[in-house]
Amino acid sequence: MHGNRQPSSPSHGDFQSEIAALAERARQLEADFQFDSACELWQQLHAEIVTQFGKDSWQACNSGFALAGSQARSRYSDEQLQQLRSIRQLNDQLQLSFEAEQFGQALSQSLQLYQLQSRLTGPQSIEVGQLAIQIAAIESQLDQIEPSIRHFHEGIGVLKEHDYGDHPELQVAYAGLATAYARKNSLSPAVANQKQ
């Protein structure tokens, strides 16, 4: 399981700052499509996190998945790189929709991202699982409870296949699923009363 062991080093704040700086630099290299350089940073970052938090920590889980993703992207064909560019452009638009609280538009964009990402990385990839959970959360926000429940289950199932253990992201998804079921149960009597 992915425990949350605190580092024994007295310079915990310095370590966190160093890790944040390395991760930001690696993400910037990936944004610039410099995947080989990003892989080197992710390898360094992952090794340091494993040393500080343990190989079974959720932090090591994150850095390991980031490293694996960067390694996979470093082998993309020109066509796959173009698909990745399209995904990133749509994701930028999605962020603007979230900022403007345009949840209907955000749902449509998330569903498009889901399709594009599924074609690029496969339907059982971590990215697709995360998108399914994001879609579920938006659907829940829009009172689309049944689709929300389906997408929460799908996303949770995918993440569990990747040994997410007690990862905070998975715990948030379980909480969202529980909330969706609670909302479904609380809506059922109201719906029944409306039909009478």
Accessible surface in RSA format (square Angstrom, percent):
REM  Atomic radii and reference values for relative SASA: ProtOr
REM  Chains: A
REM  Algorithm: Lee & Richards
REM  Probe-radius: 1.40
REM  Slices: 20
REM RES _ NUM      All-atoms   Total-Side   Main-Chain    Non-polar    All polar
REM                ABS   REL    ABS   REL    ABS   REL    ABS   REL    ABS   REL
RES MET A   1   171.09  88.6 125.04  82.7  46.05 109.6 117.31  99.7  53.78  71.2
RES HIS A   2    15.52   8.5  14.16   9.8   1.36   3.5  13.97  14.4   1.55   1.8
RES GLY A   3    36.31  44.8   0.00   N/A  36.31  44.8  34.30  94.1   2.02   4.5
RES ASN A   4    88.33  60.9  63.11  61.0  25.22  60.7  23.17  55.8  65.17  63.0
RES ARG A   5   127.55  53.6 118.32  60.3   9.23  22.0  70.11  95.8  57.44  34.8
RES GLN A   6   108.70  60.8  94.62  69.2  14.07  33.5  57.46 122.3  51.24  38.9
RES PRO A   7    13.13   9.6   0.20   0.2  12.93  47.0   0.20   0.2  12.93  80.4
RES SER A   8   115.94  98.0  80.30 107.2  35.64  82.1  54.77 116.6  61.17  85.7
RES SER A   9    32.64  27.6  21.04  28.1  11.59  26.7  18.91  40.3  13.73  19.2
RES PRO A  10   142.70 104.0 102.06  93.0  40.64 147.7 114.64  94.6  28.06 174.4
RES SER A  11    48.65  41.1  41.03  54.8   7.63  17.6  29.48  62.8  19.17  26.9
RES HIS A  12    53.71  29.4  53.16  37.0   0.55   1.4  45.94  47.3   7.77   9.0
RES GLY A  13    45.65  56.3   0.00   N/A  45.65  56.3  35.86  98.4   9.79  21.9
RES ASP A  14   103.99  72.8  97.14  96.7   6.85  16.2  26.43  62.2  77.56  77.4
RES PHE A  15    18.68   9.3  15.74   9.7   2.94   7.6  18.40  11.2   0.28   0.8
RES GLN A  16    93.70  52.4  88.44  64.6   5.25  12.5  26.78  57.0  66.91  50.7
RES SER A  17    74.37  62.8  63.13  84.2  11.25  25.9  38.15  81.2  36.22  50.7
RES GLU A  18    79.17  45.5  71.09  53.8   8.08  19.2  35.22  68.1  43.96  35.9
RES ILE A  19    25.99  14.8  25.99  19.4   0.00   0.0  25.99  18.7   0.00   0.0
RES ALA A  20    59.62  54.8  50.97  78.7   8.65  19.7  57.28  80.7   2.34   6.2
RES ALA A  21    64.00  58.8  50.27  77.6  13.73  31.2  59.12  83.3   4.88  12.9
RES LEU A  22    25.72  14.3  24.74  17.7   0.99   2.5  25.42  17.9   0.31   0.8
RES ALA A  23    10.72   9.9  10.72  16.5   0.00   0.0  10.72  15.1   0.00   0.0
RES GLU A  24    96.86  55.6  96.86  73.3   0.00   0.0  46.37  89.7  50.49  41.2
RES ARG A  25   122.17  51.3 118.41  60.4   3.76   8.9  44.90  61.4  77.26  46.8
RES ALA A  26     0.23   0.2   0.23   0.4   0.00   0.0   0.23   0.3   0.00   0.0
RES ARG A  27   125.99  52.9 120.57  61.5   5.42  12.9  59.82  81.8  66.17  40.1
RES GLN A  28    79.75  44.6  77.84  56.9   1.91   4.6  27.45  58.4  52.30  39.7
RES LEU A  29     8.45   4.7   8.45   6.0   0.00   0.0   8.45   5.9   0.00   0.0
RES GLU A  30    14.37   8.3  14.37  10.9   0.00   0.0   6.76  13.1   7.61   6.2
RES ALA A  31    55.96  51.4  38.29  59.1  17.66  40.2  39.98  56.3  15.98  42.3
RES ASP A  32    73.70  51.6  50.77  50.5  22.92  54.2  16.87  39.7  56.83  56.7
RES PHE A  33    53.72  26.9  34.20  21.2  19.52  50.8  34.20  20.7  19.52  55.9
RES GLN A  34    87.15  48.7  79.88  58.4   7.27  17.3  31.23  66.5  55.91  42.4
RES PHE A  35    13.39   6.7  10.12   6.3   3.27   8.5  10.12   6.1   3.27   9.4
RES ASP A  36   105.08  73.6  99.44  99.0   5.65  13.4  35.28  83.0  69.80  69.6
RES SER A  37    48.47  41.0  46.00  61.4   2.47   5.7  11.38  24.2  37.09  52.0
RES ALA A  38     0.00   0.0   0.00   0.0   0.00   0.0   0.00   0.0   0.00   0.0
RES CYS A  39    14.31  10.8  14.31  16.0   0.00   0.0  11.42  28.9   2.89   3.1
RES GLU A  40   120.66  69.3 113.51  85.9   7.15  17.0  37.99  73.5  82.67  67.5
RES LEU A  41    30.47  17.0  30.14  21.6   0.33   0.8  30.35  21.3   0.12   0.3
RES TRP A  42    15.10   6.1  15.10   7.3   0.00   0.0  15.10   8.0   0.00   0.0
RES GLN A  43    90.65  50.7  84.49  61.7   6.16  14.7  23.56  50.2  67.08  50.9
RES GLN A  44    82.91  46.4  74.12  54.2   8.79  20.9  32.02  68.2  50.89  38.6
RES LEU A  45     3.44   1.9   3.44   2.5   0.00   0.0   3.44   2.4   0.00   0.0
RES HIS A  46    47.67  26.1  47.67  33.1   0.00   0.0  25.94  26.7  21.73  25.3
RES ALA A  47    57.69  53.0  49.18  75.9   8.51  19.3  56.18  79.1   1.51   4.0
RES GLU A  48    45.01  25.8  41.68  31.5   3.33   7.9  30.38  58.8  14.63  11.9
RES ILE A  49    10.99   6.3  10.99   8.2   0.00   0.0  10.99   7.9   0.00   0.0
RES VAL A  50    45.00  29.6  41.25  37.3   3.75   9.0  41.25  35.8   3.75  10.2
RES THR A  51   103.17  73.4  79.09  80.2  24.08  57.4  61.52  82.6  41.65  63.0
RES GLN A  52    38.84  21.7  35.51  26.0   3.33   7.9   3.29   7.0  35.56  27.0
RES PHE A  53    16.64   8.3  13.56   8.4   3.09   8.0  13.56   8.2   3.09   8.8
RES GLY A  54    15.05  18.6   0.00   N/A  15.05  18.6  15.05  41.3   0.00   0.0
RES LYS A  55   153.74  75.0 133.48  81.9  20.26  48.2 100.55  90.5  53.19  56.7
RES ASP A  56    73.89  51.8  72.41  72.1   1.48   3.5  16.95  39.9  56.95  56.8
RES SER A  57     3.25   2.7   0.58   0.8   2.66   6.1   1.15   2.4   2.10   2.9
RES TRP A  58    65.95  26.5  65.95  31.9   0.00   0.0  63.56  33.9   2.40   3.9
RES GLN A  59    25.46  14.2  23.31  17.0   2.14   5.1  16.08  34.2   9.38   7.1
RES ALA A  60     2.70   2.5   0.72   1.1   1.98   4.5   1.10   1.5   1.61   4.3
RES CYS A  61    12.45   9.4   0.98   1.1  11.46  26.9  10.89  27.6   1.56   1.7
RES ASN A  62    60.47  41.7  54.05  52.2   6.42  15.4  22.35  53.8  38.12  36.8
RES SER A  63     3.78   3.2   1.45   1.9   2.32   5.3   3.66   7.8   0.11   0.2
RES GLY A  64    20.96  25.9   0.00   N/A  20.96  25.9  15.92  43.7   5.04  11.3
RES PHE A  65    56.69  28.4  49.08  30.4   7.61  19.8  49.36  29.9   7.33  21.0
RES ALA A  66    26.05  24.0  16.04  24.8  10.01  22.8  25.27  35.6   0.78   2.1
RES LEU A  67    24.37  13.6  24.37  17.4   0.00   0.0  24.37  17.1   0.00   0.0
RES ALA A  68    52.84  48.6  47.13  72.7   5.71  13.0  48.49  68.3   4.35  11.5
RES GLY A  69    13.29  16.4   0.00   N/A  13.29  16.4  12.64  34.7   0.65   1.5
RES SER A  70     0.00   0.0   0.00   0.0   0.00   0.0   0.00   0.0   0.00   0.0
RES GLN A  71    58.93  33.0  58.83  43.0   0.11   0.3  13.12  27.9  45.81  34.7
RES ALA A  72    37.76  34.7  34.79  53.7   2.96   6.7  35.58  50.1   2.18   5.8
RES ARG A  73    38.29  16.1  36.83  18.8   1.46   3.5   3.85   5.3  34.44  20.9
RES SER A  74    42.98  36.3  11.59  15.5  31.39  72.3   3.35   7.1  39.63  55.5
RES ARG A  75   172.76  72.5 142.10  72.4  30.66  73.0  75.62 103.4  97.14  58.9
RES TYR A  76    33.60  15.7  16.39   9.3  17.21  44.8  12.24   9.2  21.36  26.3
RES SER A  77    57.51  48.6  45.91  61.3  11.60  26.7  51.90 110.5   5.61   7.9
RES ASP A  78   123.33  86.4 112.98 112.5  10.34  24.5  38.65  91.0  84.68  84.4
RES GLU A  79   124.42  71.4 114.87  86.9   9.55  22.7  46.80  90.5  77.63  63.4
RES GLN A  80    59.99  33.5  59.99  43.8   0.00   0.0  12.83  27.3  47.16  35.8
RES LEU A  81    35.51  19.8  35.51  25.4   0.00   0.0  35.51  24.9   0.00   0.0
RES GLN A  82    99.08  55.4  99.08  72.4   0.00   0.0  47.52 101.2  51.56  39.1
RES GLN A  83    50.39  28.2  47.67  34.8   2.72   6.5  22.28  47.4  28.11  21.3
RES LEU A  84    11.77   6.6  11.77   8.4   0.00   0.0  11.77   8.3   0.00   0.0
RES ARG A  85    95.11  39.9  93.15  47.5   1.96   4.7  32.54  44.5  62.57  37.9
RES SER A  86    40.60  34.3  36.72  49.0   3.88   8.9  17.04  36.3  23.56  33.0
RES ILE A  87    13.21   7.5  13.21   9.8   0.00   0.0  13.21   9.5   0.00   0.0
RES ARG A  88    63.93  26.8  62.56  31.9   1.37   3.3  43.62  59.6  20.31  12.3
RES GLN A  89   113.10  63.2 110.55  80.8   2.55   6.1  34.02  72.4  79.08  60.0
RES LEU A  90    21.64  12.1  19.87  14.2   1.77   4.5  20.92  14.7   0.72   1.9
RES ASN A  91    57.60  39.7  57.60  55.7   0.00   0.0   6.87  16.5  50.73  49.0
RES ASP A  92    92.00  64.4  88.70  88.3   3.30   7.8  26.76  63.0  65.24  65.1
RES GLN A  93    91.54  51.2  89.68  65.5   1.85   4.4  26.77  57.0  64.76  49.1
RES LEU A  94     0.10   0.1   0.10   0.1   0.00   0.0   0.10   0.1   0.00   0.0
RES GLN A  95    76.68  42.9  76.42  55.8   0.27   0.6  32.02  68.2  44.66  33.9
RES LEU A  96   116.25  64.7 112.37  80.4   3.88   9.7 112.76  79.2   3.49   9.4
RES SER A  97     2.44   2.1   1.06   1.4   1.38   3.2   1.08   2.3   1.36   1.9
RES PHE A  98    57.83  28.9  49.11  30.4   8.72  22.7  49.36  29.9   8.47  24.2
RES GLU A  99   136.50  78.4 102.40  77.5  34.10  81.2  52.91 102.3  83.60  68.3
RES ALA A 100    60.02  55.2  29.80  46.0  30.22  68.7  41.83  58.9  18.19  48.2
RES GLU A 101   126.61  72.7 109.53  82.9  17.08  40.7  24.41  47.2 102.20  83.4
RES GLN A 102    88.20  49.3  81.09  59.3   7.11  16.9  27.38  58.3  60.82  46.1
RES PHE A 103    54.88  27.5  51.44  31.9   3.43   8.9  51.44  31.2   3.43   9.8
RES GLY A 104    44.57  55.0   0.00   N/A  44.57  55.0  31.09  85.3  13.48  30.2
RES GLN A 105    92.09  51.5  80.59  58.9  11.50  27.4  28.73  61.2  63.36  48.1
RES ALA A 106     0.00   0.0   0.00   0.0   0.00   0.0   0.00   0.0   0.00   0.0
RES LEU A 107    16.94   9.4  16.94  12.1   0.00   0.0  16.94  11.9   0.00   0.0
RES SER A 108    59.18  50.0  53.74  71.7   5.44  12.5  29.17  62.1  30.00  42.0
RES GLN A 109    15.16   8.5  15.16  11.1   0.00   0.0   7.05  15.0   8.11   6.1
RES SER A 110     0.00   0.0   0.00   0.0   0.00   0.0   0.00   0.0   0.00   0.0
RES LEU A 111    68.83  38.3  68.27  48.8   0.56   1.4  68.62  48.2   0.21   0.6
RES GLN A 112    96.13  53.8  90.67  66.3   5.46  13.0  31.06  66.1  65.06  49.3
RES LEU A 113     3.58   2.0   3.58   2.6   0.00   0.0   3.58   2.5   0.00   0.0
RES TYR A 114    35.51  16.6  35.51  20.2   0.00   0.0  18.83  14.1  16.68  20.6
RES GLN A 115    96.42  53.9  96.18  70.3   0.24   0.6  31.73  67.5  64.69  49.1
RES LEU A 116    42.82  23.8  40.87  29.2   1.95   4.9  41.00  28.8   1.82   4.9
RES GLN A 117    14.56   8.1  14.56  10.6   0.00   0.0   0.00   0.0  14.56  11.0
RES SER A 118    21.27  18.0  16.24  21.7   5.03  11.6  15.60  33.2   5.67   7.9
RES ARG A 119   158.20  66.4 124.27  63.3  33.94  80.8  68.77  94.0  89.44  54.2
RES LEU A 120    15.83   8.8   1.30   0.9  14.53  36.5   1.95   1.4  13.88  37.3
RES THR A 121    44.19  31.4  13.83  14.0  30.35  72.3  22.35  30.0  21.83  33.0
RES GLY A 122    22.34  27.6   0.00   N/A  22.34  27.6  20.66  56.7   1.69   3.8
RES PRO A 123    85.00  61.9  83.88  76.5   1.12   4.1  83.88  69.3   1.12   6.9
RES GLN A 124    91.57  51.2  88.12  64.4   3.45   8.2  50.49 107.5  41.08  31.2
RES SER A 125    15.10  12.8   8.41  11.2   6.69  15.4  14.10  30.0   1.01   1.4
RES ILE A 126    25.68  14.6  24.30  18.1   1.38   3.3  24.30  17.5   1.38   3.7
RES GLU A 127    53.63  30.8  51.93  39.3   1.70   4.0  29.47  57.0  24.16  19.7
RES VAL A 128     0.00   0.0   0.00   0.0   0.00   0.0   0.00   0.0   0.00   0.0
RES GLY A 129     0.10   0.1   0.00   N/A   0.10   0.1   0.10   0.3   0.00   0.0
RES GLN A 130    62.61  35.0  56.96  41.6   5.65  13.5  17.05  36.3  45.56  34.6
RES LEU A 131    21.19  11.8  20.58  14.7   0.61   1.5  21.09  14.8   0.10   0.3
RES ALA A 132     0.05   0.0   0.05   0.1   0.00   0.0   0.05   0.1   0.00   0.0
RES ILE A 133    19.74  11.2  19.74  14.7   0.00   0.0  19.74  14.2   0.00   0.0
RES GLN A 134    51.05  28.5  44.45  32.5   6.60  15.7  21.39  45.5  29.66  22.5
RES ILE A 135     0.00   0.0   0.00   0.0   0.00   0.0   0.00   0.0   0.00   0.0
RES ALA A 136     0.00   0.0   0.00   0.0   0.00   0.0   0.00   0.0   0.00   0.0
RES ALA A 137    51.46  47.3  43.22  66.7   8.24  18.7  45.87  64.6   5.58  14.8
RES ILE A 138     7.27   4.1   5.38   4.0   1.89   4.6   7.23   5.2   0.04   0.1
RES GLU A 139     6.69   3.8   6.69   5.1   0.00   0.0   0.00   0.0   6.69   5.5
RES SER A 140    13.99  11.8  13.99  18.7   0.00   0.0   6.13  13.1   7.86  11.0
RES GLN A 141   111.38  62.3  86.67  63.3  24.71  58.8  14.65  31.2  96.73  73.4
RES LEU A 142    60.51  33.7  39.21  28.1  21.30  53.5  43.75  30.7  16.76  45.1
RES ASP A 143    89.68  62.8  70.52  70.2  19.16  45.3  21.59  50.8  68.09  67.9
RES GLN A 144    71.59  40.0  65.97  48.2   5.62  13.4  26.81  57.1  44.78  34.0
RES ILE A 145    11.86   6.7   8.53   6.4   3.33   8.0   8.53   6.1   3.33   9.0
RES GLU A 146    82.39  47.3  80.80  61.1   1.59   3.8  48.13  93.1  34.26  28.0
RES PRO A 147    34.49  25.1  34.49  31.4   0.00   0.0  34.49  28.5   0.00   0.0
RES SER A 148     0.00   0.0   0.00   0.0   0.00   0.0   0.00   0.0   0.00   0.0
RES ILE A 149    11.39   6.5  11.39   8.5   0.00   0.0  11.39   8.2   0.00   0.0
RES ARG A 150   147.71  62.0 139.81  71.3   7.90  18.8  73.32 100.2  74.39  45.1
RES HIS A 151    32.05  17.5  31.98  22.2   0.07   0.2  16.19  16.7  15.86  18.5
RES PHE A 152     7.05   3.5   7.05   4.4   0.00   0.0   7.05   4.3   0.00   0.0
RES HIS A 153    89.11  48.7  81.15  56.4   7.96  20.4  60.15  62.0  28.95  33.7
RES GLU A 154    59.83  34.4  47.09  35.6  12.75  30.3  37.75  73.0  22.08  18.0
RES GLY A 155     0.00   0.0   0.00   N/A   0.00   0.0   0.00   0.0   0.00   0.0
RES ILE A 156     9.93   5.6   9.93   7.4   0.00   0.0   9.93   7.1   0.00   0.0
RES GLY A 157    31.31  38.6   0.00   N/A  31.31  38.6  29.47  80.9   1.83   4.1
RES VAL A 158     4.67   3.1   4.15   3.8   0.53   1.3   4.15   3.6   0.53   1.4
RES LEU A 159     0.00   0.0   0.00   0.0   0.00   0.0   0.00   0.0   0.00   0.0
RES LYS A 160   117.66  57.4 100.31  61.5  17.35  41.3  51.11  46.0  66.55  70.9
RES GLU A 161   122.17  70.1  83.35  63.1  38.82  92.4  43.30  83.7  78.88  64.4
RES HIS A 162    56.72  31.0  47.63  33.1   9.09  23.3  39.22  40.4  17.50  20.4
RES ASP A 163    97.87  68.6  92.09  91.7   5.78  13.7  36.43  85.7  61.43  61.3
RES TYR A 164     3.77   1.8   3.73   2.1   0.04   0.1   0.00   0.0   3.77   4.6
RES GLY A 165    20.03  24.7   0.00   N/A  20.03  24.7   8.44  23.2  11.59  26.0
RES ASP A 166    64.72  45.3  55.48  55.2   9.25  21.9  25.26  59.4  39.47  39.4
RES HIS A 167     7.27   4.0   7.27   5.1   0.00   0.0   7.27   7.5   0.00   0.0
RES PRO A 168    56.42  41.1  52.78  48.1   3.64  13.2  56.41  46.6   0.01   0.1
RES GLU A 169    55.77  32.0  48.44  36.6   7.34  17.5  30.78  59.5  24.99  20.4
RES LEU A 170     3.22   1.8   3.22   2.3   0.00   0.0   3.22   2.3   0.00   0.0
RES GLN A 171    83.94  46.9  78.68  57.5   5.26  12.5  36.25  77.2  47.69  36.2
RES VAL A 172   105.51  69.4 102.36  92.7   3.15   7.6 103.91  90.3   1.60   4.3
RES ALA A 173     0.37   0.3   0.00   0.0   0.37   0.8   0.37   0.5   0.00   0.0
RES TYR A 174    83.12  38.8  78.96  44.9   4.17  10.8  68.03  51.1  15.09  18.6
RES ALA A 175    59.36  54.6  49.67  76.6   9.69  22.0  58.14  81.9   1.22   3.2
RES GLY A 176    20.15  24.8   0.00   N/A  20.15  24.8  18.60  51.0   1.55   3.5
RES LEU A 177    16.93   9.4  16.93  12.1   0.00   0.0  16.93  11.9   0.00   0.0
RES ALA A 178    61.64  56.7  50.82  78.4  10.82  24.6  57.40  80.8   4.24  11.2
RES THR A 179    72.43  51.5  68.42  69.4   4.01   9.6  45.85  61.6  26.58  40.2
RES ALA A 180     0.00   0.0   0.00   0.0   0.00   0.0   0.00   0.0   0.00   0.0
RES TYR A 181    84.14  39.3  84.14  47.9   0.00   0.0  61.51  46.2  22.63  27.9
RES ALA A 182    59.67  54.9  48.68  75.1  10.99  25.0  55.34  77.9   4.33  11.5
RES ARG A 183    69.16  29.0  68.49  34.9   0.68   1.6  29.37  40.1  39.79  24.1
RES LYS A 184    73.30  35.8  71.24  43.7   2.06   4.9  33.42  30.1  39.87  42.5
RES ASN A 185    98.16  67.7  89.11  86.1   9.06  21.8  27.22  65.5  70.95  68.6
RES SER A 186    78.85  66.6  53.84  71.9  25.01  57.6  50.71 108.0  28.14  39.4
RES LEU A 187    76.80  42.8  76.80  54.9   0.00   0.0  76.80  53.9   0.00   0.0
RES SER A 188    57.52  48.6  47.84  63.9   9.68  22.3  36.31  77.3  21.21  29.7
RES PRO A 189    76.56  55.8  69.75  63.6   6.81  24.8  76.39  63.1   0.18   1.1
RES ALA A 190    45.99  42.3  39.73  61.3   6.26  14.2  44.49  62.7   1.50   4.0
RES VAL A 191    68.43  45.0  68.43  61.9   0.00   0.0  68.43  59.5   0.00   0.0
RES ALA A 192    49.20  45.2  43.13  66.6   6.07  13.8  47.62  67.1   1.58   4.2
RES ASN A 193   100.56  69.3  87.10  84.2  13.46  32.4  24.42  58.8  76.14  73.6
RES GLN A 194   148.45  83.0 115.71  84.6  32.74  78.0  45.64  97.1 102.81  78.0
RES LYS A 195   170.00  82.9 132.06  81.0  37.94  90.3  86.85  78.2  83.15  88.6
RES GLN A 196   180.37 100.9 115.84  84.7  64.53 153.6  72.65 154.6 107.73  81.7
END  Absolute sums over single chains surface
CHAIN  1 A    10783.2       9174.1       1609.1       5932.6       4850.7
END  Absolute sums over all chains
TOTAL         10783.2       9174.1       1609.1       5932.6       4850.7
